Amino acid sequence: MKKSEALRTQIFTLKNKLIPRATHRVDLAKSISERTMEGLDEHKMVMLDYLNLKLKGIDLRIEYEKNLQAIRQLTKTQ
């Protein structure tokens, strides 16, 4: 049960804090000139960070769902 609560907290934090911040960074990065190598590199890093956060959210959700399924199986057999 504690693991599922921790996962739920992590999912909440990702959805409501980290991903909105990353989305804001993406919006800011779009306004940076991509004509220089530094601008291109910054844009690339922002996009990679954003995608990594989205993937982390998906991974956490999968782990959370598996954990809930295991809990349901245990409670069903008892």
N, CA, C and O atoms as a GROMACS GRO file, in nm:
protein
  312
    1MET      N    1   0.081  -0.120   0.000
    1MET     CA    2   0.000   0.000   0.000
    1MET      C    3   0.086   0.126   0.000
    1MET      O    4   0.055   0.223  -0.070
    2LYS      N    5   0.194   0.126   0.078
    2LYS     CA    6   0.278   0.245   0.085
    2LYS      C    7   0.344   0.273  -0.048
    2LYS      O    8   0.363   0.389  -0.086
    3LYS      N    9   0.381   0.166  -0.120
    3LYS     CA   10   0.444   0.185  -0.250
    3LYS      C   11   0.347   0.251  -0.347
    3LYS      O   12   0.386   0.340  -0.422
    4SER      N   13   0.221   0.208  -0.346
    4SER     CA   14   0.124   0.269  -0.437
    4SER      C   15   0.098   0.415  -0.400
    4SER      O   16   0.077   0.498  -0.489
    5GLU      N   17   0.100   0.448  -0.271
    5GLU     CA   18   0.084   0.587  -0.230
    5GLU      C   19   0.202   0.672  -0.275
    5GLU      O   20   0.184   0.785  -0.320
    6ALA      N   21   0.322   0.616  -0.264
    6ALA     CA   22   0.442   0.688  -0.309
    6ALA      C   23   0.438   0.709  -0.460
    6ALA      O   24   0.472   0.817  -0.509
    7LEU      N   25   0.395   0.607  -0.532
    7LEU     CA   26   0.384   0.621  -0.678
    7LEU      C   27   0.279   0.725  -0.715
    7LEU      O   28   0.299   0.805  -0.806
    8ARG      N   29   0.167   0.723  -0.644
    8ARG     CA   30   0.061   0.821  -0.671
    8ARG      C   31   0.112   0.963  -0.646
    8ARG      O   32   0.081   1.055  -0.722
    9THR      N   33   0.190   0.981  -0.540
    9THR     CA   34   0.248   1.112  -0.510
    9THR      C   35   0.344   1.156  -0.620
    9THR      O   36   0.344   1.272  -0.661
   10GLN      N   37   0.426   1.062  -0.667
   10GLN     CA   38   0.520   1.095  -0.774
   10GLN      C   39   0.446   1.131  -0.903
   10GLN      O   40   0.485   1.225  -0.972
   11ILE      N   41   0.341   1.059  -0.934
   11ILE     CA   42   0.262   1.089  -1.054
   11ILE      C   43   0.199   1.227  -1.041
   11ILE      O   44   0.200   1.304  -1.136
   12PHE      N   45   0.145   1.258  -0.924
   12PHE     CA   46   0.084   1.389  -0.901
   12PHE      C   47   0.187   1.500  -0.919
   12PHE      O   48   0.159   1.601  -0.983
   13THR      N   49   0.305   1.481  -0.862
   13THR     CA   50   0.411   1.581  -0.873
   13THR      C   51   0.452   1.602  -1.018
   13THR      O   52   0.471   1.715  -1.063
   14LEU      N   53   0.466   1.492  -1.091
   14LEU     CA   54   0.502   1.504  -1.233
   14LEU      C   55   0.394   1.579  -1.311
   14LEU      O   56   0.425   1.672  -1.385
   15LYS      N   57   0.269   1.538  -1.293
   15LYS     CA   58   0.160   1.598  -1.370
   15LYS      C   59   0.136   1.744  -1.336
   15LYS      O   60   0.111   1.826  -1.424
   16ASN      N   61   0.145   1.778  -1.208
   16ASN     CA   62   0.104   1.911  -1.164
   16ASN      C   63   0.216   2.010  -1.140
   16ASN      O   64   0.191   2.130  -1.127
   17LYS      N   65   0.338   1.963  -1.135
   17LYS     CA   66   0.450   2.055  -1.110
   17LYS      C   67   0.557   2.046  -1.217
   17LYS      O   68   0.589   2.146  -1.281
   18LEU      N   69   0.614   1.926  -1.236
   18LEU     CA   70   0.730   1.914  -1.324
   18LEU      C   71   0.696   1.929  -1.472
   18LEU      O   72   0.764   2.001  -1.544
   19ILE      N   73   0.591   1.862  -1.518
   19ILE     CA   74   0.556   1.870  -1.659
   19ILE      C   75   0.509   2.011  -1.697
   19ILE      O   76   0.547   2.060  -1.803
   20PRO      N   77   0.427   2.080  -1.615
   20PRO     CA   78   0.394   2.219  -1.650
   20PRO      C   79   0.517   2.310  -1.658
   20PRO      O   80   0.524   2.397  -1.745
   21ARG      N   81   0.613   2.290  -1.569
   21ARG     CA   82   0.737   2.369  -1.576
   21ARG      C   83   0.813   2.338  -1.704
   21ARG      O   84   0.865   2.428  -1.770
   22ALA      N   85   0.820   2.210  -1.738
   22ALA     CA   86   0.890   2.171  -1.860
   22ALA      C   87   0.818   2.226  -1.983
   22ALA      O   88   0.883   2.266  -2.080
   23THR      N   89   0.686   2.227  -1.980
   23THR     CA   90   0.610   2.284  -2.091
   23THR      C   91   0.640   2.432  -2.106
   23THR      O   92   0.653   2.483  -2.218
   24HIS      N   93   0.650   2.501  -1.994
   24HIS     CA   94   0.685   2.643  -1.997
   24HIS      C   95   0.825   2.662  -2.056
   24HIS      O   96   0.847   2.754  -2.135
   25ARG      N   97   0.919   2.576  -2.018
   25ARG     CA   98   1.055   2.584  -2.074
   25ARG      C   99   1.054   2.559  -2.224
   25ARG      O  100   1.129   2.623  -2.298
   26VAL      N  101   0.969   2.465  -2.269
   26VAL     CA  102   0.958   2.439  -2.412
   26VAL      C  103   0.910   2.565  -2.484
   26VAL      O  104   0.963   2.603  -2.588
   27ASP      N  105   0.809   2.630  -2.426
   27ASP     CA  106   0.758   2.754  -2.486
   27ASP      C  107   0.867   2.861  -2.492
   27ASP      O  108   0.879   2.933  -2.592
   28LEU      N  109   0.946   2.872  -2.386
   28LEU     CA  110   1.055   2.970  -2.386
   28LEU      C  111   1.163   2.932  -2.487
   28LEU      O  112   1.219   3.019  -2.554
   29ALA      N  113   1.191   2.803  -2.497
   29ALA     CA  114   1.295   2.758  -2.590
   29ALA      C  115   1.254   2.784  -2.735
   29ALA      O  116   1.340   2.806  -2.821
   30LYS      N  117   1.126   2.782  -2.761
   30LYS     CA  118   1.079   2.808  -2.897
   30LYS      C  119   1.109   2.952  -2.939
   30LYS      O  120   1.125   2.981  -3.057
   31SER      N  121   1.117   3.040  -2.840
   31SER     CA  122   1.145   3.180  -2.873
   31SER      C  123   1.295   3.207  -2.887
   31SER      O  124   1.335   3.313  -2.936
   32ILE      N  125   1.378   3.113  -2.844
   32ILE     CA  126   1.523   3.128  -2.858
   32ILE      C  127   1.560   3.107  -3.005
   32ILE      O  128   1.506   3.019  -3.072
   33SER      N  129   1.649   3.187  -3.051
   33SER     CA  130   1.693   3.173  -3.189
   33SER      C  131   1.763   3.039  -3.209
   33SER      O  132   1.855   3.004  -3.135
   34GLU      N  133   1.718   2.966  -3.308
   34GLU     CA  134   1.779   2.837  -3.338
   34GLU      C  135   1.883   2.850  -3.448
   34GLU      O  136   1.920   2.751  -3.512
   35ARG      N  137   1.929   2.969  -3.469
   35ARG     CA  138   2.027   2.992  -3.576
   35ARG      C  139   2.169   2.970  -3.530
   35ARG      O  140   2.259   2.950  -3.612
   36THR      N  141   2.190   2.972  -3.399
   36THR     CA  142   2.324   2.950  -3.347
   36THR      C  143   2.333   2.809  -3.291
   36THR      O  144   2.231   2.747  -3.261
   37MET      N  145   2.453   2.759  -3.276
   37MET     CA  146   2.474   2.626  -3.220
   37MET      C  147   2.426   2.622  -3.075
   37MET      O  148   2.372   2.521  -3.030
   38GLU      N  149   2.447   2.731  -3.002
   38GLU     CA  150   2.403   2.736  -2.863
   38GLU      C  151   2.251   2.730  -2.855
   38GLU      O  152   2.195   2.662  -2.769
   39GLY      N  153   2.185   2.802  -2.943
   39GLY     CA  154   2.038   2.801  -2.946
   39GLY      C  155   1.984   2.663  -2.981
   39GLY      O  156   1.888   2.616  -2.920
   40LEU      N  157   2.046   2.600  -3.079
   40LEU     CA  158   2.005   2.464  -3.117
   40LEU      C  159   2.028   2.366  -3.004
   40LEU      O  160   1.944   2.280  -2.977
   41ASP      N  161   2.142   2.379  -2.938
   41ASP     CA  162   2.173   2.288  -2.827
   41ASP      C  163   2.075   2.307  -2.712
   41ASP      O  164   2.029   2.210  -2.652
   42GLU      N  165   2.045   2.432  -2.680
   42GLU     CA  166   1.949   2.460  -2.572
   42GLU      C  167   1.812   2.404  -2.606
   42GLU      O  168   1.746   2.344  -2.521
   43HIS      N  169   1.770   2.425  -2.728
   43HIS     CA  170   1.639   2.375  -2.773
   43HIS      C  171   1.635   2.222  -2.764
   43HIS      O  172   1.537   2.165  -2.718
   44LYS      N  173   1.743   2.158  -2.807
   44LYS     CA  174   1.750   2.011  -2.801
   44LYS      C  175   1.743   1.961  -2.657
   44LYS      O  176   1.670   1.866  -2.629
   45MET      N  177   1.816   2.025  -2.566
   45MET     CA  178   1.817   1.982  -2.427
   45MET      C  179   1.680   2.001  -2.361
   45MET      O  180   1.636   1.915  -2.285
   46VAL      N  181   1.615   2.111  -2.390
   46VAL     CA  182   1.482   2.136  -2.334
   46VAL      C  183   1.384   2.031  -2.382
   46VAL      O  184   1.306   1.978  -2.303
   47MET      N  185   1.387   2.001  -2.511
   47MET     CA  186   1.294   1.902  -2.566
   47MET      C  187   1.323   1.762  -2.510
   47MET      O  188   1.230   1.689  -2.478
   48LEU      N  189   1.450   1.726  -2.497
   48LEU     CA  190   1.485   1.596  -2.440
   48LEU      C  191   1.440   1.585  -2.295
   48LEU      O  192   1.389   1.482  -2.253
   49ASP      N  193   1.461   1.691  -2.218
   49ASP     CA  194   1.417   1.691  -2.078
   49ASP      C  195   1.265   1.675  -2.068
   49ASP      O  196   1.215   1.599  -1.985
   50TYR      N  197   1.194   1.746  -2.154
   50TYR     CA  198   1.047   1.738  -2.156
   50TYR      C  199   1.001   1.596  -2.189
   50TYR      O  200   0.914   1.541  -2.122
   51LEU      N  201   1.060   1.539  -2.293
   51LEU     CA  202   1.021   1.402  -2.332
   51LEU      C  203   1.057   1.300  -2.224
   51LEU      O  204   0.982   1.206  -2.201
   52ASN      N  205   1.171   1.319  -2.160
   52ASN     CA  206   1.210   1.228  -2.052
   52ASN      C  207   1.112   1.235  -1.935
   52ASN      O  208   1.080   1.133  -1.875
   53LEU      N  209   1.064   1.355  -1.903
   53LEU     CA  210   0.964   1.368  -1.797
   53LEU      C  211   0.834   1.298  -1.835
   53LEU      O  212   0.772   1.231  -1.752
   54LYS      N  213   0.793   1.313  -1.960
   54LYS     CA  214   0.670   1.247  -2.006
   54LYS      C  215   0.686   1.095  -1.998
   54LYS      O  216   0.594   1.025  -1.956
   55LEU      N  217   0.802   1.044  -2.039
   55LEU     CA  218   0.828   0.899  -2.030
   55LEU      C  219   0.830   0.852  -1.885
   55LEU      O  220   0.780   0.744  -1.854
   56LYS      N  221   0.888   0.931  -1.798
   56LYS     CA  222   0.891   0.897  -1.655
   56LYS      C  223   0.749   0.888  -1.601
   56LYS      O  224   0.718   0.798  -1.523
   57GLY      N  225   0.664   0.980  -1.643
   57GLY     CA  226   0.524   0.976  -1.601
   57GLY      C  227   0.454   0.849  -1.648
   57GLY      O  228   0.377   0.789  -1.573
   58ILE      N  229   0.481   0.808  -1.769
   58ILE     CA  230   0.422   0.685  -1.822
   58ILE      C  231   0.474   0.564  -1.746
   58ILE      O  232   0.396   0.476  -1.710
   59ASP      N  233   0.604   0.560  -1.721
   59ASP     CA  234   0.662   0.448  -1.645
   59ASP      C  235   0.604   0.440  -1.505
   59ASP      O  236   0.572   0.331  -1.457
   60LEU      N  237   0.589   0.554  -1.438
   60LEU     CA  238   0.531   0.555  -1.304
   60LEU      C  239   0.386   0.507  -1.307
   60LEU      O  240   0.344   0.432  -1.219
   61ARG      N  241   0.312   0.550  -1.407
   61ARG     CA  242   0.172   0.507  -1.418
   61ARG      C  243   0.161   0.357  -1.438
   61ARG      O  244   0.074   0.292  -1.380
   62ILE      N  245   0.248   0.301  -1.521
   62ILE     CA  246   0.248   0.156  -1.544
   62ILE      C  247   0.282   0.082  -1.414
   62ILE      O  248   0.216  -0.016  -1.379
   63GLU      N  249   0.383   0.129  -1.344
   63GLU     CA  250   0.421   0.065  -1.218
   63GLU      C  251   0.309   0.076  -1.115
   63GLU      O  252   0.282  -0.019  -1.041
   64TYR      N  253   0.244   0.191  -1.110
   64TYR     CA  254   0.131   0.212  -1.020
   64TYR      C  255   0.017   0.115  -1.052
   64TYR      O  256  -0.039   0.054  -0.961
   65GLU      N  257  -0.017   0.101  -1.178
   65GLU     CA  258  -0.125   0.011  -1.219
   65GLU      C  259  -0.091  -0.134  -1.187
   65GLU      O  260  -0.177  -0.210  -1.143
   66LYS      N  261   0.034  -0.174  -1.209
   66LYS     CA  262   0.076  -0.310  -1.175
   66LYS      C  263   0.066  -0.334  -1.025
   66LYS      O  264   0.023  -0.441  -0.981
   67ASN      N  265   0.105  -0.235  -0.947
   67ASN     CA  266   0.098  -0.246  -0.802
   67ASN      C  267  -0.047  -0.260  -0.757
   67ASN      O  268  -0.077  -0.342  -0.670
   68LEU      N  269  -0.137  -0.180  -0.813
   68LEU     CA  270  -0.278  -0.191  -0.778
   68LEU      C  271  -0.335  -0.327  -0.817
   68LEU      O  272  -0.414  -0.385  -0.742
   69GLN      N  273  -0.294  -0.378  -0.932
   69GLN     CA  274  -0.340  -0.509  -0.974
   69GLN      C  275  -0.294  -0.617  -0.876
   69GLN      O  276  -0.370  -0.708  -0.844
   70ALA      N  277  -0.170  -0.608  -0.831
   70ALA     CA  278  -0.119  -0.705  -0.734
   70ALA      C  279  -0.196  -0.697  -0.603
   70ALA      O  280  -0.226  -0.800  -0.542
   71ILE      N  281  -0.229  -0.576  -0.559
   71ILE     CA  282  -0.306  -0.559  -0.436
   71ILE      C  283  -0.444  -0.620  -0.453
   71ILE      O  284  -0.494  -0.687  -0.362
   72ARG      N  285  -0.507  -0.596  -0.568
   72ARG     CA  286  -0.639  -0.652  -0.593
   72ARG      C  287  -0.635  -0.806  -0.593
   72ARG      O  288  -0.726  -0.870  -0.541
   73GLN      N  289  -0.532  -0.862  -0.652
   73GLN     CA  290  -0.518  -1.007  -0.654
   73GLN      C  291  -0.504  -1.063  -0.513
   73GLN      O  292  -0.562  -1.167  -0.480
   74LEU      N  293  -0.426  -0.995  -0.432
   74LEU     CA  294  -0.406  -1.041  -0.294
   74LEU      C  295  -0.534  -1.031  -0.213
   74LEU      O  296  -0.566  -1.122  -0.136
   75THR      N  297  -0.608  -0.923  -0.230
   75THR     CA  298  -0.732  -0.907  -0.154
   75THR      C  299  -0.841  -1.000  -0.205
   75THR      O  300  -0.931  -1.039  -0.130
   76LYS      N  301  -0.834  -1.035  -0.332
   76LYS     CA  302  -0.934  -1.125  -0.390
   76LYS      C  303  -0.918  -1.268  -0.339
   76LYS      O  304  -1.016  -1.340  -0.321
   77THR      N  305  -0.794  -1.310  -0.315
   77THR     CA  306  -0.769  -1.446  -0.268
   77THR      C  307  -0.793  -1.462  -0.119
   77THR      O  308  -0.802  -1.574  -0.070
   78GLN      N  309  -0.802  -1.353  -0.047
   78GLN     CA  310  -0.820  -1.362   0.098
   78GLN      C  311  -0.964  -1.364   0.137
   78GLN      O  312  -0.995  -1.372   0.256
   0.00000   0.00000   0.00000
